[in-house]
Amino acid sequence: MCMIGKYIDPFTDFGFKRIFGNEKHKNLLISFLNDLLDIKYPIVDIEYKNLEKLGLNLADRKAVLDVYCKDSKNNRFIVELQRAKQNFFKDRSLYYTSFVIQEQAERGDWNYQLDPIYFIGILEFSLDSTNDKYLTKVQLCDTAEKKVFYDKLTYYYIEMPKFNKDEKELKNHLEYWLYFMKNAAKLETIPQTLQKDKNLKEAFDMANFLALSPDEQFAYQMDMKARNDYKNTLDTALEEGRKEGLKEGRQEGLKEGEKKAKIEIAKKLLSQGLDNQTIQNITELSIDEIKELK
């Protein structure tokens, strides 16, 4: 099993859902969303919704969201944690919000009025390497007038590799949360600045590895193992691809190495019982390619 510190990593699927997808501790997600979002009225309560959103017919692809919830004002929130780099993550976020839009359709007479939707992508990679801004807010805009055209569909992208502040540099409560997400697994004690905050203190208590049941500890260790296997396999295959590409003087070597890495990762994830859709989200292989590996 993997070496585990005092606190679990909030930037794992298990850790994120335990802390922010927990009905009994929904005040933590409410605190994070209120810090992040530009909304007229603060969120006072949320209702967690079904994570599996189906399309219009059985042939449509299923979307599985990390956290999907609605507040008392009918604002809808999708929170998606993405560890592996995906070339089409922007497309993916649009695709996910399409399910939440269609869910609001009413039978019979309907005037097409929609509730506001907020998509929050917390990424372990950079979408844009041309700047060092860790937070990006996106809305539909009138390009000629340079103003918001439609304010009910909003995307927030948090690029964690660009958030490199230490404890003394934290400026606001949102940065407290981001510091917690990025550093909790490396800490042995709660930083003094964060100890004073009730929600952050509760989040650290939730992240305490020894507070997990034996089954939860095992599930977390398997999550960490899959993460480490993915990274190590990808790094090895990419390095082999680079060597091959340099040796042969062509770009195809790099692409071939990356392809081999994704196939090896898919095989390991299949052996751990993960479903095809999850493996596709991680590796970007097609469903047909994954089925062939079985």
C-alpha positions in Angstrom: 0.0 0.0 0.0 1.0 3.7 -0.3 2.7 5.7 2.4 0.0 7.8 4.1 0.5 11.0 6.1 -1.7 12.3 8.9 -4.2 13.9 6.5 -5.7 12.4 3.3 -5.2 14.3 0.1 -8.3 16.5 -0.7 -7.1 16.4 -4.3 -8.1 12.8 -4.8 -11.6 11.5 -5.8 -12.0 9.9 -2.4 -10.7 12.9 -0.4 -12.7 15.5 -2.3 -16.0 13.7 -2.1 -15.5 12.9 1.6 -14.9 16.6 2.5 -17.1 18.4 -0.1 -19.6 15.8 -1.0 -20.7 14.9 2.5 -24.3 15.8 3.4 -23.5 15.9 7.2 -20.7 18.4 6.5 -22.2 20.4 3.6 -21.2 23.7 5.4 -17.7 23.1 4.1 -18.9 23.1 0.4 -21.1 26.1 1.2 -18.2 28.0 2.6 -16.0 27.2 -0.4 -18.7 28.2 -2.9 -19.5 31.5 -1.1 -15.8 32.3 -1.2 -15.4 31.5 -4.9 -18.6 32.7 -6.6 -19.8 36.1 -7.5 -23.5 35.7 -6.5 -26.0 38.2 -5.3 -27.1 36.3 -2.3 -24.8 34.1 -0.2 -25.6 30.4 -0.2 -27.3 29.4 3.1 -28.2 25.8 2.3 -27.7 23.2 -0.4 -29.3 20.0 -1.6 -27.0 17.3 -3.1 -28.5 16.0 -6.3 -28.1 12.7 -8.1 -24.6 12.4 -9.5 -25.6 10.4 -12.6 -27.3 12.5 -15.2 -28.7 10.7 -18.2 -29.2 12.1 -21.7 -32.4 12.3 -23.7 -32.3 8.6 -24.7 -30.4 5.5 -23.8 -27.9 6.0 -26.7 -26.7 9.2 -25.1 -23.5 9.1 -23.1 -23.8 9.1 -19.3 -22.1 11.9 -17.4 -20.9 11.3 -13.8 -20.2 14.4 -11.9 -18.1 14.8 -8.7 -20.5 17.0 -6.9 -23.9 18.4 -8.2 -26.1 20.4 -5.8 -28.7 23.1 -5.7 -29.2 25.9 -3.2 -32.4 27.4 -1.8 -32.5 30.0 -4.6 -32.4 27.2 -7.2 -28.9 28.1 -8.3 -27.3 24.8 -9.5 -23.6 24.0 -9.0 -21.4 21.4 -10.6 -18.0 20.9 -9.0 -15.6 18.8 -11.0 -12.1 17.7 -9.8 -9.8 16.8 -12.6 -6.3 15.4 -11.9 -5.1 14.1 -15.3 -4.6 16.7 -18.1 -7.3 16.6 -20.7 -7.0 18.4 -24.0 -10.7 19.0 -24.2 -11.6 19.8 -20.7 -13.4 23.0 -21.8 -15.6 20.9 -24.1 -16.2 18.5 -21.2 -17.4 21.2 -18.9 -19.8 22.5 -21.6 -21.0 18.9 -22.1 -21.7 18.4 -18.4 -23.7 21.7 -18.1 -25.8 20.6 -21.0 -27.3 17.8 -18.8 -28.2 20.3 -16.1 -29.8 22.6 -18.7 -31.9 19.8 -20.2 -32.9 18.6 -16.7 -34.8 21.8 -16.2 -37.1 21.2 -19.2 -40.8 21.0 -18.1 -43.5 19.0 -19.7 -46.4 20.8 -21.4 -46.3 24.6 -21.7 -42.9 26.0 -20.7 -41.4 29.4 -21.3 -37.8 28.1 -21.4 -36.8 30.1 -18.3 -33.7 28.4 -16.7 -32.1 28.5 -13.3 -28.6 29.8 -13.0 -25.8 27.2 -13.5 -22.3 27.4 -12.1 -19.6 25.0 -13.2 -16.4 24.8 -11.0 -13.5 23.0 -12.4 -10.6 22.4 -10.0 -7.7 21.3 -12.1 -4.3 19.7 -11.3 -3.0 21.0 -14.6 -2.9 24.4 -16.5 -5.4 25.2 -19.1 -3.4 28.3 -20.2 0.4 28.5 -20.0 0.5 32.1 -21.2 -0.3 33.6 -17.8 0.1 32.9 -14.1 -3.6 33.6 -13.1 -4.9 30.6 -11.1 -8.6 31.6 -11.3 -10.6 32.2 -14.5 -14.3 33.2 -14.7 -16.1 32.7 -18.0 -19.5 33.8 -19.2 -21.2 34.4 -22.5 -20.5 37.9 -23.7 -21.3 40.4 -26.4 -17.9 40.6 -28.2 -18.7 44.0 -29.7 -20.0 45.6 -26.5 -17.5 43.8 -24.2 -20.2 43.1 -21.7 -22.0 40.0 -20.3 -24.7 38.8 -22.7 -26.1 35.9 -20.6 -25.4 35.7 -16.8 -27.1 32.4 -16.0 -24.3 30.1 -17.2 -20.9 30.7 -15.5 -17.7 28.7 -15.5 -14.9 28.9 -12.9 -11.6 27.2 -13.6 -9.1 26.9 -10.8 -5.6 25.9 -12.1 -3.9 24.5 -9.0 -0.4 24.4 -10.4 -0.5 28.2 -10.6 -1.4 28.5 -6.9 1.9 28.5 -5.1 1.4 30.7 -2.1 2.7 29.8 1.3 0.8 30.4 4.5 2.1 33.9 5.0 1.0 35.0 1.5 -2.7 34.0 1.8 -4.9 37.0 1.3 -8.5 35.8 1.6 -10.7 32.9 2.7 -10.8 31.4 -0.8 -7.0 31.1 -0.7 -7.3 29.3 2.7 -9.4 26.7 1.0 -7.0 26.3 -2.0 -4.0 26.1 0.4 -5.8 23.3 2.3 -6.6 21.4 -0.9 -3.0 21.6 -2.2 -1.1 21.1 1.0 -3.1 19.1 3.5 -1.6 15.7 2.6 1.9 17.1 3.3 1.1 18.6 6.7 1.4 17.1 10.1 -0.2 19.9 12.0 -2.9 22.5 11.1 -1.3 25.8 10.1 -1.8 28.5 12.7 -3.6 30.8 10.3 -6.2 28.1 9.4 -6.6 26.8 13.0 -8.7 30.0 13.8 -11.3 29.2 11.1 -14.1 26.8 12.2 -14.7 25.4 8.7 -11.1 24.8 7.9 -10.5 23.2 11.3 -13.5 20.9 10.5 -12.1 20.1 7.1 -8.8 19.0 8.6 -10.6 16.8 11.1 -12.5 15.2 8.2 -9.2 14.6 6.4 -7.6 12.9 9.4 -6.6 9.4 8.1 -7.1 7.8 11.5 -10.6 9.1 11.6 -11.6 6.9 8.7 -13.1 3.5 9.1 -11.0 0.5 8.0 -13.0 0.3 4.7 -12.6 4.0 4.1 -8.8 3.7 4.7 -8.6 0.9 2.2 -10.6 2.8 -0.4 -8.4 5.9 0.0 -5.2 3.8 -0.3 -6.6 2.2 -3.5 -7.4 5.7 -4.8 -3.8 6.9 -4.1 -2.4 3.7 -5.6 -4.3 4.3 -8.9 -3.1 7.9 -8.9 0.5 6.9 -8.4 0.3 4.1 -10.9 -1.1 6.5 -13.5 1.6 9.1 -12.9 4.5 6.6 -12.9 3.3 4.7 -16.0 2.7 7.9 -17.9 6.1 9.4 -16.9 7.9 6.2 -18.0 6.1 5.9 -21.3 6.6 9.5 -22.1 10.3 9.3 -21.4 10.6 6.2 -23.6 8.7 8.1 -26.3 11.0 11.1 -26.0 14.0 8.9 -26.4 12.5 7.1 -29.4 11.5 10.4 -30.9 14.9 11.9 -30.5 16.5 8.8 -31.8 14.4 8.6 -34.9 14.1 12.4 -35.3 10.3 12.4 -35.6 7.4 13.5 -33.5 5.6 10.2 -33.9 7.8 8.7 -31.2 6.4 11.0 -28.6 2.8 10.3 -29.6 3.5 6.5 -29.6 5.0 6.6 -26.1 2.0 8.6 -24.8 -0.4 6.1 -26.4 1.4 3.1 -24.8 1.2 4.9 -21.5 -2.6 5.4 -21.7 -3.1 1.7 -22.7 -1.0 0.5 -19.7 -2.9 2.8 -17.4 -6.3 1.6 -18.8 -5.3 -2.1 -18.2 -4.4 -1.3 -14.5 -7.7 0.6 -14.0 -9.6 -2.3 -15.6 -8.0 -4.8 -13.2 -9.1 -2.6 -10.3 -12.7 -2.8 -11.5 -13.2 0.8 -12.8 -16.0 1.3 -15.3 -15.3 2.1 -19.0 -16.6 5.7 -18.7 -14.3 6.6 -15.8 -11.3 5.0 -17.6 -12.1 7.0 -20.7 -12.2 10.2 -18.6 -8.8 9.5 -17.2 -7.0 8.2 -20.3 -8.9 9.8 -23.2 -9.0 6.4 -25.0 -12.2 5.6 -26.8 -14.8 3.2 -25.3 -14.1 0.8 -28.1 -10.3 0.8 -27.4 -11.0 0.1 -23.7 -13.4 -2.7 -24.5 -10.7 -4.3 -26.7 -8.4 -4.4 -23.7 -10.8 -6.6 -21.9 
